[in-house]
Amino acid sequence: MENEKVTPVTGAGFDPAHIPGLTAPAVEPEAKDAEATDAEEAPDESPKEVTTRSEAEPRTAKEPVAEADGPVLEAKDRRGSITVDATGVRFTLDDQEADFTWAEISAVEFGTARKRLTVTVHLPNSRWFPNDVEAPDKARLKEWTDLMDKALDTYFED
């Protein structure tokens, strides 16, 4: 072990804010130094605009799947949404979004409590991500659970 190179481990164990799919990767120190040097050289420049990925390039994965291709669950409330379609599972909460493809999902759980639908996506590395939405009424909640059953039967392989 004397001459072994140790690779630094990144992730939630070292950075609690690190959640794949929800946060941007951290900028390496070399990049931070370069940005600081650039800022010092040109102090009169106007502030740069920050462009998010969704503004920079449209993502085709967000396109809804036609009903003929299979069932699609789109459960929404005032703050977030849960979408289950042929591409996978997509969670949104306020301005955050997490996309999970069927290839990377090891299990999907869902349940209801009062008028809330809770969906939890489990990944092979023992990580899990829950999201819930509130239905306007119990009939809509029943509709969402039925669509969730159909979508999982259609797209998710046991």
Contacts in CASP RR format, 6 or more apart in sequence:
PFRMAT RR
TARGET T0000
AUTHOR 0000-0000-0000
METHOD contacts of the structure
MODEL  1
MENEKVTPVTGAGFDPAHIPGLTAPAVEPEAKDAEATDAEEAPDESPKEV
TTRSEAEPRTAKEPVAEADGPVLEAKDRRGSITVDATGVRFTLDDQEADF
TWAEISAVEFGTARKRLTVTVHLPNSRWFPNDVEAPDKARLKEWTDLMDK
ALDTYFED
10 18 0 8 1.000
10 26 0 8 1.000
11 18 0 8 1.000
12 18 0 8 1.000
12 19 0 8 1.000
15 26 0 8 1.000
17 23 0 8 1.000
18 26 0 8 1.000
19 98 0 8 1.000
19 129 0 8 1.000
21 97 0 8 1.000
21 98 0 8 1.000
21 99 0 8 1.000
22 96 0 8 1.000
22 97 0 8 1.000
22 98 0 8 1.000
27 35 0 8 1.000
53 59 0 8 1.000
61 87 0 8 1.000
61 90 0 8 1.000
61 99 0 8 1.000
62 90 0 8 1.000
64 72 0 8 1.000
64 74 0 8 1.000
64 85 0 8 1.000
65 72 0 8 1.000
65 85 0 8 1.000
65 86 0 8 1.000
65 87 0 8 1.000
69 86 0 8 1.000
70 85 0 8 1.000
70 86 0 8 1.000
70 151 0 8 1.000
70 154 0 8 1.000
71 147 0 8 1.000
71 150 0 8 1.000
71 151 0 8 1.000
71 154 0 8 1.000
72 83 0 8 1.000
72 84 0 8 1.000
72 85 0 8 1.000
72 86 0 8 1.000
72 147 0 8 1.000
72 151 0 8 1.000
73 82 0 8 1.000
73 83 0 8 1.000
73 84 0 8 1.000
73 85 0 8 1.000
73 144 0 8 1.000
73 147 0 8 1.000
73 148 0 8 1.000
73 151 0 8 1.000
74 81 0 8 1.000
74 82 0 8 1.000
74 83 0 8 1.000
75 81 0 8 1.000
75 82 0 8 1.000
75 83 0 8 1.000
75 117 0 8 1.000
75 133 0 8 1.000
75 135 0 8 1.000
75 144 0 8 1.000
76 82 0 8 1.000
76 133 0 8 1.000
77 133 0 8 1.000
77 134 0 8 1.000
77 135 0 8 1.000
78 134 0 8 1.000
79 93 0 8 1.000
79 94 0 8 1.000
80 91 0 8 1.000
80 92 0 8 1.000
80 93 0 8 1.000
80 94 0 8 1.000
80 131 0 8 1.000
80 133 0 8 1.000
81 90 0 8 1.000
81 91 0 8 1.000
81 92 0 8 1.000
81 133 0 8 1.000
82 89 0 8 1.000
82 90 0 8 1.000
82 91 0 8 1.000
82 117 0 8 1.000
82 119 0 8 1.000
82 131 0 8 1.000
82 132 0 8 1.000
82 133 0 8 1.000
83 89 0 8 1.000
83 90 0 8 1.000
84 90 0 8 1.000
84 119 0 8 1.000
84 147 0 8 1.000
84 148 0 8 1.000
84 151 0 8 1.000
84 152 0 8 1.000
84 155 0 8 1.000
85 151 0 8 1.000
85 155 0 8 1.000
86 155 0 8 1.000
87 99 0 8 1.000
87 101 0 8 1.000
87 102 0 8 1.000
88 99 0 8 1.000
88 100 0 8 1.000
88 101 0 8 1.000
88 102 0 8 1.000
88 105 0 8 1.000
88 155 0 8 1.000
89 99 0 8 1.000
89 100 0 8 1.000
89 105 0 8 1.000
89 108 0 8 1.000
89 119 0 8 1.000
89 121 0 8 1.000
90 97 0 8 1.000
90 98 0 8 1.000
90 99 0 8 1.000
90 100 0 8 1.000
91 97 0 8 1.000
91 98 0 8 1.000
91 119 0 8 1.000
91 121 0 8 1.000
91 129 0 8 1.000
91 131 0 8 1.000
92 98 0 8 1.000
93 131 0 8 1.000
98 129 0 8 1.000
98 131 0 8 1.000
100 121 0 8 1.000
100 123 0 8 1.000
100 129 0 8 1.000
102 155 0 8 1.000
102 156 0 8 1.000
102 157 0 8 1.000
104 123 0 8 1.000
104 124 0 8 1.000
105 121 0 8 1.000
105 122 0 8 1.000
105 123 0 8 1.000
105 156 0 8 1.000
106 122 0 8 1.000
106 123 0 8 1.000
106 124 0 8 1.000
107 121 0 8 1.000
107 122 0 8 1.000
108 119 0 8 1.000
108 120 0 8 1.000
108 121 0 8 1.000
108 122 0 8 1.000
108 152 0 8 1.000
108 156 0 8 1.000
109 119 0 8 1.000
109 120 0 8 1.000
109 122 0 8 1.000
110 117 0 8 1.000
110 118 0 8 1.000
110 119 0 8 1.000
110 120 0 8 1.000
110 145 0 8 1.000
110 148 0 8 1.000
111 117 0 8 1.000
111 118 0 8 1.000
111 119 0 8 1.000
111 145 0 8 1.000
112 118 0 8 1.000
112 141 0 8 1.000
112 145 0 8 1.000
115 134 0 8 1.000
115 135 0 8 1.000
115 136 0 8 1.000
115 137 0 8 1.000
115 138 0 8 1.000
115 141 0 8 1.000
116 132 0 8 1.000
116 133 0 8 1.000
116 134 0 8 1.000
116 135 0 8 1.000
116 141 0 8 1.000
117 132 0 8 1.000
117 133 0 8 1.000
117 135 0 8 1.000
117 141 0 8 1.000
117 144 0 8 1.000
117 145 0 8 1.000
117 148 0 8 1.000
118 130 0 8 1.000
118 131 0 8 1.000
118 132 0 8 1.000
119 130 0 8 1.000
119 131 0 8 1.000
119 132 0 8 1.000
119 148 0 8 1.000
120 128 0 8 1.000
120 129 0 8 1.000
120 130 0 8 1.000
120 131 0 8 1.000
121 128 0 8 1.000
121 129 0 8 1.000
121 130 0 8 1.000
122 128 0 8 1.000
123 129 0 8 1.000
135 141 0 8 1.000
135 144 0 8 1.000
END
